[in-house]
Amino acid sequence: MLKATRKATAQWLGSGKEGKGTLSTPSGGLDKTKYSAGSRFADEKGTNPEELIGAAHAGCFSMKLAFVFQEAGITPESIDTEAKVIFEDGIKEIVLTTKVKAPGVDQAKFMEMANNAKENCPVSQVLKAKISLDASLV
């Protein structure tokens, strides 16, 4: 069994609408990356939670699909995936679009493998996960 624990931190200053925040990860992938209501709901520079969920889902799905191919003894040349996160008063849907270059794989087998990756990538599964909370007022 593969096992890992990863962290990310967020700091928010101010109100929901006018405030601004930063996101960081110990790996340095995010280093005080700016986010705000403007980057979430308009075209302001910075990231937003939905974009990050989309990136995580596209990356996770692509890697899981590569593992599914590997289990079948096949090495794909490329897997390119887009995750479109649809936000309308909450995340209503994520549409995964993937283009795979894997000579010798027939359409039926490919769809079976792609559906396996969609159902079993950890990010697909976490969207239904138990969420624990440890909250402190300081």
N, C-alpha and C positions, 0 to 999 in steps of 0.2 A: 504494500500500500504506500502510495506517495503521500507525504505529509509536509505541510509548511504553514507558517503563520506570518501574515503580512500586515502592515499597519499603514495608515494614512492619518494626517491631522488636518484640521480645519480651524481657522480663526475667523470670526466675523465681528466687525465693528460697526455699530450703528443700527438704524432701523432696517426693516426688510427691504423697503423700496430704495432708500437713499444710501444704505450701508454698502460696505465693500468687504471682501474677505480674501483669504489666501489659503491654498491647499499645498501640502508638502508630503513627501514620502521619504523614508530613510534611504532608499535606493538612489534618490536624486532625480528620478523621472519627473517628479513635480517638486519644484523648489520655490515656495512662496508664489505659486502660480495664482494670478488674480482671477477672481470671479465676483459677479455681482448680478443684481436683477437685470441690468442692462445687457450683460453677456448671456444671460439666460433667456430673456424674453425679447431682446432687440439685437442689434448688430454691434454692440460695444465689444472692444477687444478683451479677450479673456476666455476662460473656459466656463463650463457649467456642468451640473451633475448628469444631465441627460447625455451630453456629449461624452463624458467619461464612462458612463454605463455603456454607450454605443461602442466606444473603443475597446472596453473590456470584453464585451460580448463578441465583437468581430474577431478580436485576437484569440479569445478562448475557443470559439467555434473553429477557427482555422487550425489551431494547434490540435484540438481534439480530432478533427477530421484527418489530419496528418497521422495521428496515432491509429485511427481506424484503418487508414490505408496501410500503415505499417503492419498491423495485425493480419492483414490480408496478403502480406508479402509484396506490396506495391509501394513504390516511392513516387509521389506526384512531382511533376516539375515545378508547379506553382499552384498556390491557393490564394485567391484574392477575394476578400469578403468585405462587404459594407453592411453595417447595422444602422438602420434608420429608426430612431427612437421617436415615436409619435406621442407628444405631450399635449393633452387637452384636459385641463383640470386634473392632472395626474398622468402617469405613463399608461397609455391605453394599449399600446402595441409596439413590438419591435419587429421590423421586417429585415430578415437576413437575406442578402443577395450574394451569392458566391459564384465565382468562375474558377474552374479547376482545369489545369492542363495535366492529364494523366493518360498518355497513350495506352491503348489496349484494354481500357475499362469500358464495359458496355453500360448503357443508360440505366437499365434496371438495377444493376449492382451499384452504380454510382448513387442513385437515389436512395437505396437502402443504406449505404454508408453515410450519406449526407444527413438523412433523418436520424440515424444513430448518433451522429455528432451533435445535432440540434437538441435531441432529448437528453444527452448525457454530458454535455460540456458543463463544467461546474457553474458557470455564470447563468446558464439556462436554469439550472437547479436552484441557485441561490435566490432567484426571484420568488421562490416559494418557501424560503428558509425561515426557521425560527429566529427571531431577533431578540437578543438579551440586551438589557440596559442597566448600567450602573451610573446613576445621576447624582451629582452633588451641587448644592448651591453654596458658592464661596463668597 
